[in-house]
Amino acid sequence: TINAFSMETIYVRPEMKHVEAVNNVLHTILVEDDKTKRYELLSLNLTNNKLTNVATLARFDKLRALNLDGNALELLSMDTFAQMHELRTLSVARNQLLTVETERGFNLMKLRSLSFAGNQLLELDVQLWELASLEEFDVTNNRLYMLTGNFGQFKGLERLKISGNYWKCEILVQMNRIHG
């Protein structure tokens, strides 16, 4: 745990299991250059920092909990998380997200909670996301008017939080039909 130290860079060692670096000014996450090195990291909390790129997180394929709230992310590739098959919680709330991309489909069978709340998203395409265990999906307080894809792949969805957006009416009708 390294909280409120004005730290700009963090080095994550392969044997670390839990890392919390909250309320710093982190903009860089360093990892081993050797791509064959396996990481043991289970939880990572980088809330309230200055991160603009999180591509290096793809190395942490054993993660169960990842919190990136309150950073400076504008673009997020969901492909970063595609190999995190143990991931249960992913929160990217209160960033400056304009775009969430997905190049390839991914299947995170254990993910239960996903939050993009408090960003600047206009559209979100979830059609390549296979999240059968997802219970809570939070996209509140964005600028969303369009959500592309079928929520049928979210079989365990219990709480869909969508308030504070600019929805087109037909989307609300579709969501009500699927989860009504």
N, C-alpha and C positions, 0 to 999 in steps of 0.2 A: 504494500500500500504506500503510494506516494501522492498525497493529496495537497493541493495548494502550495506548491513549491516553485511556481513560475517556470517549470521545466518545459523545454522546447522539443526535446528529442527523448524517446524511450527505446531502450534496447531490450528485446524480449528474448531471454535465453531458452533454448529448447526444453530444458527440464522444469521450467516454471509451470505451476498448475493454476494459479489464480493471480491475476494482476488487476490492481485498481489504481488508476492515475486520474483522479477527478480534480476539476478546478485548477488546471495548469494552463499552459499555453502551447500544448503539444501540437506540432505540425508534421512531425516525422516519426514513423515507427520503423525501427531497424530490426532486421532479422539476419540469421546466418546466410552467407552467400551460397553455401553448399545446399543446393536444392534437395539433396537426398536426406538431409537432417530432418528427423521427425520431431514435431512439437507435441508436448504433453498438455498444453494449455486447455483448461476446462471452462474458465470464466474470465472475461475481460470487460472491465468497466472503464471507458474513456470519456465519461460524461463531462461536458463543459470544458472543451479544449478548442483548438483552432484547426483541426484536421480538415483537409480539402481532398485528400485521396486516401482510400483505405484498401487499395489493391493488394498490399502485402498481407492483409489478413487472411487471404486464401490459403496461406501456409498453415493456419491453425485449424486443421481439419477435425480435431477432437473437441472443439468448443461446444459447450452446452448453453452458455448464456453470453450474449454480446450486447453491450449497451454503448451506443454512439450518440446519445442525446446531446443536444446543445453544442454541436460543432459547426463547421463552416462548409459542409458538403453541399455542392450544387448538383452534382451528377453521381449517381450510384449505379454500378453494374451488379445486378443480382447474381451474375455468374461468379462473383467473388465468393459467394456462399455455397455454391453448387456441390462442393465436396464435404461440407460440414454436416454429415449425416446424423450427428448426435445433437445438433442445435435444437434447443427447445424454446428459447426466447431471443428475439432480435428486435431491438428498438433503435430507430433512427429518427426519433422525434426532435422537434425544435432545431432543425438544421435550416439550410436555405435551398433544399432540394427543388430543382426545376424538372429534373428528368430521372426516372428509374428505368434502366435498360435491362433487357433480357435477350441475349443473343441465342442461347440454347435453352432448351427446357431443363428443368431441374426438379428433383424429387427429394424434399426434406420431410420424411415421414414422421419425424418426432417433433417438428416445430409446432408449438401450441399457441404462441403469442407473437404477433407481428405488428409493429407500430411505425407509421409514417406521420403521425400527428404533428400539426404545427409547422408544416413546410409550405412550399409555394407551388406544389404540383397542380397542373391543369388537367392532365390525362394520366391514366395508369392502366397498363396492359398486363393482365394477370393470366392470360390464356395459356402460357407455357409453364405456369407454376403448379406443381403437384404437391399439395400440402394437406394430405388426408387427415392429419391430427390437429390442424389449426382450429383452435377454440375461439380466439379473439383476434380480430383484424381491425385496427384503428387507423382511420385516415381523416380524423376530425381536423377542422381548422386548416384546410389547405385552400386551393382555389379550384378544386376538382369540378369538372362538369361532365367528364366522360370516364367511365371505367369499362375497359374492353376485356372480354372473356366471359366465361361461364363460371359461376360460383359452384357448380356441381362438383368440381374437384376438391372443394373444401368440405368434405363430408362431415367433419366434426364441428363445424362452425356454430358457435352458440351466441357470440356477441359480435355484431358488425356495427362499428361506430363510424358514422358518416356525416354527422352534423357539422355545420360551419363551412359548407361548400356551396358551389353554384350549379347543382345538378340540373341536367335536362330531365324533364318529367318522365320520359319513357324509361330511363334508367331506374328510377324509383319504382315504377310499375313492375319492371323485370325483377328487381331485387325482392319486391314484395311477393311476387309469384313464386320465386324460388325458395325464399325463407319465411314466407308469410304464415 
